[in-house]
Amino acid sequence: MNIEGKMSQRLITIAEMLRGEHPVATAADVGCDHGYVSIYLVQNNIADKAIAMDVRKGPLSGALSNIKDYGYEDRITTRLSDGLKELGEGEADALVIAGMGGGLMVRILSDCDINKLGIKKAVLQPQSELCEFRRYIRGKGYSIVREQVVLEDGKYYFPMEIDFTDGSKDRSAECVAELMEKTGCDKECAESLCDRFGESNILRKDALLRDFVSHGTTVNESILKSLSREEHPERYEQVASENEENGRLLFYLNN
């Protein structure tokens, strides 16, 4: 019985992004909900084992039921936990968190010592506050190894593969230099674009990113038409600045 049929493309993409040359020993699946990601990871040999964790008893009970239905009680355990607070040192070497706000995800990562726990890599998909989240990851000396852009039900998602052990894999400086050279934007503009859209997506010239930026530009143009520059100068300048950055990025993505 294949779990894939029960999962959205977003969740499948997130799980597959954890795949490496060798399976991870144990993946901690935080906010596991129905437990589908944990099941997918072990069913497809992406992880040998998984710990499905959730702060709510209801979803955790449902996850346990699904795990039993698929016969993975020996490879997947469930655990009531607020973030990673109930995870012990050495219990997991990989992490998956998806579908939470970026601020909450930062809090979960800040509440523990990732390196002391022994977690080496993760796939993280914040739902919001992407700029702040990317800055937090880089500020901690971690690397955003790659991102994917996923379009599902009219909404764009940005799952990220994170390396907690090697900050040298970060490509933001490369992206800033590339944007400055190819678009003529200054360093502040280039850094803002990396924060907003992800250096990996930009350097790859992801087609879905191009669509996302184009849509955002159209929305901003509509906002500008409805705003009075005199009555709302700060908001007007913010949206206008975003659209100027968008224009430079679209030039880069289209050339």
C-alpha angles and dihedrals in degrees: 000000000000119000093202093086091063095051134084119237088249093060092044090052091049092050093046091051088067091059114114139170087280129024116264113248097233130355121205108217105200116198088015096175105179093003093242095132092052091049092048092050095055096035091056096041093245088125130019091214140002139203110213107207132185137162091222125074095211098060091040090056090050091048091052090051091052092046089054092047089057093043098240101125089119093055104032126052127185125223135184105229142149099232110307097332094112096045115106128217113279095010095112136021098189137043138206123191120166139165099024129117115268092241092054091047091052089051091052092051092044093051092067142036103251094192093048090052088055097240109151104177143008146186109224126182113186116193095208145006091048095163093054092043094053091047090050093052093049092042090057090055094251124134128238094214095184144334136209128210112222124188113201128165091345095308129107122226130190114204113185132204108220129197110204095185105053123043092180091081090070110116100190094106090051091050093048091052092047093050093047091051099043101037104027092234120145124249094263092055093046092050090049091053091051090050094047100043109015126257093241092056092046097049090047090050088225112207093218090051088056089054091047093051092045091052092047090051092053091049091049092050089055091049092050091053090055096046127086110223089208097048098039105025097156095048091043093052092046094054092041090051091050090052092049089053090046090054092054092048093049089052089054094045093049096049 
